[in-house]
Amino acid sequence: MTVKTKSANTPARNATARKRAAPAAEPASASPAQAPRHYAVVGAGIAGIACARTLMQAGHHVTVFEKSHAPGGRMATHHTEFGDFDSGTQYFTVRDARFEKALGTAPGRVRPWSANTVRILDEAGRVIASSLPPKEAHWVATPGMNELVKQWAQPLAASGALTLQTQVIRIEPDKLHPYRWQVQTEGPGAASRVYSGFDGVVLAVPSPQAHALLLSSQQGKALMPALSGVSIAPCWTLMLAFPQALQPTLSHLGPQWNAARSTHHRIAWLARESSKPGRSAIERWTVQASPEWSGRHLEDDDERVKAKLLKAFTEVTGIRAAPSHAVVHRWRYAQTTEALGQPCLWDAPSRIGCCGDWCLGHRVEDGFVSGLEMALAVL
Ligand SMILES: Cc1cc2nc3c(=O)[nH]c(=O)nc-3n(C[C@H](O)[C@H](O)[C@H](O)COP(=O)(O)OP(=O)(O)OC[C@H]3O[C@@H](n4cnc5c(N)ncnc54)[C@H](O)[C@@H]3O)c2cc1C
């Protein structure tokens, strides 16, 4: 892989590059099918890591670009002095045999969480339906939700294939190598770099972000109609800690259940983080606003959202104690409401692909399967 600074590109060369169309596929004679290729994977969530690992295991080179400081994506862990919160994914289910097999490679990292206390609540926190029958096991990564992807990303990190805190801002034809791609990135302190020499590019990011990146890069035209058909709803999340509940006479505050689906107009889901396996004991709750409410309040400021969700939390749980820690996080792209309906998108002529949970649904397993299928499509 070639890495060069952005300043090496003169305006004249940039103008020439803009005029160039997407690189055509390399003639077959110049590159036998078995020859190792080099792929850029944008996004180190479960889809991107599943894709990158599969490509690497098939003997290809990969470089994964992740804008955040750690892999995991929406399988996120929020660290605080009172213990960690699963700020995104709460738990996951396992239906696909390939996902099950892959989980077997991370022994001790995944444990069942008996969330069978889940109930449906009305506006005042009254239980209006008894426990949901536990149809399938609920799993969590330990000690925090991001640990699974972190573990799977280790071989990539060890071989220098994982580039963190690096946002891909443009995809363009490689200026030095015909038939290849280069990506412009922004790192810490807005430092710009160009990475070049990629035989293909996979965008393992939420569909609106893939759409925006391709649009601003003026690439991947063939993928745009399919990307436009996908919808993803936002989710405001509130994280609360009540260390006072650790007093000897008080095992925990509030209700007896540990997780609930709620019909409150603001809240869709609540979970007692401290009830998950491998977590610290301090009483902590994660509260997810409903997609409708999150959408209506998407641009509200943090303090306003926090106050409204805290009020709703009190109504639903009856917990009136003041939390020692209360933080909100806005997921602009949280849960797919209209999926693509196929495992991934691969445009063979341009060698640009897109994958992510949104291809198949809204679950962790959908992200894994999509990333895997993306790699198989590339291969
Ligand atoms: C609040 C919430 C609750 C959820 N609850 C559950 C649940 O209980 N069960 C369940 O199964 N699923 C749940 N999900 C969904 C689950 O988190 C996703 O299905 C899964 O994590 C998607 O993985 P992914 O790899 O497709 O995308 P992501 O995890 O979103 O990964 C995309 C990655 O790309 C990075 N990225 C984006 N743009 C760029 C760029 N230009 N350059 C570099 N990097 C970039 C992002 O930082 C991110 O790390 C929940 C999601 C949210 C937000």
The ligand as an SDF file (V2000), in Angstrom:
LIG
                    3D

 53 58  0  0  0  0  0  0  0  0999 V2000
  -29.3310    2.4740   20.2560 C   0  0  0  0  0  0  0  0  0  0  0  0
  -29.1720    1.1850   19.4960 C   0  0  0  0  0  0  0  0  0  0  0  0
  -29.6620    0.0030   20.0300 C   0  0  0  0  0  0  0  0  0  0  0  0
  -29.5270   -1.2040   19.3470 C   0  0  0  0  0  0  0  0  0  0  0  0
  -29.9530   -2.3530   19.9200 N   0  0  0  0  0  0  0  0  0  0  0  0
  -29.7390   -3.5270   19.3080 C   0  0  0  0  0  0  0  0  0  0  0  0
  -30.0680   -4.7450   19.9410 C   0  0  0  0  0  0  0  0  0  0  0  0
  -30.4960   -4.7650   21.0930 O   0  0  0  0  0  0  0  0  0  0  0  0
  -29.8550   -5.9120   19.2690 N   0  0  0  0  0  0  0  0  0  0  0  0
  -29.3090   -5.9350   18.0010 C   0  0  0  0  0  0  0  0  0  0  0  0
  -29.0980   -7.0320   17.4500 O   0  0  0  0  0  0  0  0  0  0  0  0
  -28.9640   -4.7760   17.3860 N   0  0  0  0  0  0  0  0  0  0  0  0
  -29.1620   -3.6000   18.0100 C   0  0  0  0  0  0  0  0  0  0  0  0
  -28.7890   -2.4240   17.3920 N   0  0  0  0  0  0  0  0  0  0  0  0
  -28.3020   -2.4800   16.0270 C   0  0  0  0  0  0  0  0  0  0  0  0
  -26.8330   -2.9440   15.9610 C   0  0  0  0  0  0  0  0  0  0  0  0
  -26.0630   -2.0890   16.7640 O   0  0  0  0  0  0  0  0  0  0  0  0
  -26.3960   -2.8950   14.5130 C   0  0  0  0  0  0  0  0  0  0  0  0
  -27.2090   -3.8000   13.7840 O   0  0  0  0  0  0  0  0  0  0  0  0
  -24.9370   -3.2760   14.2520 C   0  0  0  0  0  0  0  0  0  0  0  0
  -24.0810   -2.8180   15.2460 O   0  0  0  0  0  0  0  0  0  0  0  0
  -24.5670   -2.6930   12.8910 C   0  0  0  0  0  0  0  0  0  0  0  0
  -23.2150   -2.9870   12.5750 O   0  0  0  0  0  0  0  0  0  0  0  0
  -22.5860   -2.3990   11.2390 P   0  0  0  0  0  0  0  0  0  0  0  0
  -21.1930   -2.8750   11.1790 O   0  0  0  0  0  0  0  0  0  0  0  0
  -23.4880   -2.6800   10.0960 O   0  0  0  0  0  0  0  0  0  0  0  0
  -22.6140   -0.7900   11.3990 O   0  0  0  0  0  0  0  0  0  0  0  0
  -21.9360    0.1280   12.5060 P   0  0  0  0  0  0  0  0  0  0  0  0
  -21.8380   -0.5970   13.7920 O   0  0  0  0  0  0  0  0  0  0  0  0
  -22.6860    1.4210   12.4800 O   0  0  0  0  0  0  0  0  0  0  0  0
  -20.4500    0.3520   11.9580 O   0  0  0  0  0  0  0  0  0  0  0  0
  -20.1210    1.3720   11.0280 C   0  0  0  0  0  0  0  0  0  0  0  0
  -18.7570    1.9370   11.3990 C   0  0  0  0  0  0  0  0  0  0  0  0
  -18.3310    2.8060   10.3630 O   0  0  0  0  0  0  0  0  0  0  0  0
  -17.6890    3.9190   10.9360 C   0  0  0  0  0  0  0  0  0  0  0  0
  -17.7220    4.9720    9.9130 N   0  0  0  0  0  0  0  0  0  0  0  0
  -18.8180    5.6080    9.3940 C   0  0  0  0  0  0  0  0  0  0  0  0
  -18.4470    6.4500    8.4150 N   0  0  0  0  0  0  0  0  0  0  0  0
  -17.0950    6.3640    8.3140 C   0  0  0  0  0  0  0  0  0  0  0  0
  -16.1230    7.0040    7.4740 C   0  0  0  0  0  0  0  0  0  0  0  0
  -16.4760    7.8810    6.5230 N   0  0  0  0  0  0  0  0  0  0  0  0
  -14.8180    6.7010    7.6460 N   0  0  0  0  0  0  0  0  0  0  0  0
  -14.4300    5.7940    8.5980 C   0  0  0  0  0  0  0  0  0  0  0  0
  -15.3100    5.1570    9.4190 N   0  0  0  0  0  0  0  0  0  0  0  0
  -16.6190    5.4390    9.2630 C   0  0  0  0  0  0  0  0  0  0  0  0
  -18.4850    4.2090   12.1920 C   0  0  0  0  0  0  0  0  0  0  0  0
  -17.7430    4.9550   13.1380 O   0  0  0  0  0  0  0  0  0  0  0  0
  -18.7840    2.7810   12.6860 C   0  0  0  0  0  0  0  0  0  0  0  0
  -17.7860    2.3120   13.5670 O   0  0  0  0  0  0  0  0  0  0  0  0
  -28.8940   -1.2160   18.0750 C   0  0  0  0  0  0  0  0  0  0  0  0
  -28.3690   -0.0270   17.5440 C   0  0  0  0  0  0  0  0  0  0  0  0
  -28.4990    1.1570   18.2570 C   0  0  0  0  0  0  0  0  0  0  0  0
  -27.8790    2.4170   17.7000 C   0  0  0  0  0  0  0  0  0  0  0  0
  1  2  1  0
  2  3  1  0
  2 52  2  0
  3  4  2  0
  4  5  1  0
  4 50  1  0
  5  6  2  0
  6  7  1  0
  6 13  1  0
  7  8  2  0
  7  9  1  0
  9 10  1  0
 10 11  2  0
 10 12  1  0
 12 13  2  0
 13 14  1  0
 14 15  1  0
 14 50  1  0
 15 16  1  0
 16 17  1  0
 16 18  1  0
 18 19  1  0
 18 20  1  0
 20 21  1  0
 20 22  1  0
 22 23  1  0
 23 24  1  0
 24 25  2  0
 24 26  1  0
 24 27  1  0
 27 28  1  0
 28 29  2  0
 28 30  1  0
 28 31  1  0
 31 32  1  0
 32 33  1  0
 33 34  1  0
 33 48  1  0
 34 35  1  0
 35 36  1  0
 35 46  1  0
 36 37  1  0
 36 45  1  0
 37 38  2  0
 38 39  1  0
 39 40  1  0
 39 45  2  0
 40 41  1  0
 40 42  2  0
 42 43  1  0
 43 44  2  0
 44 45  1  0
 46 47  1  0
 46 48  1  0
 48 49  1  0
 50 51  2  0
 51 52  1  0
 52 53  1  0
M  END
$$$$
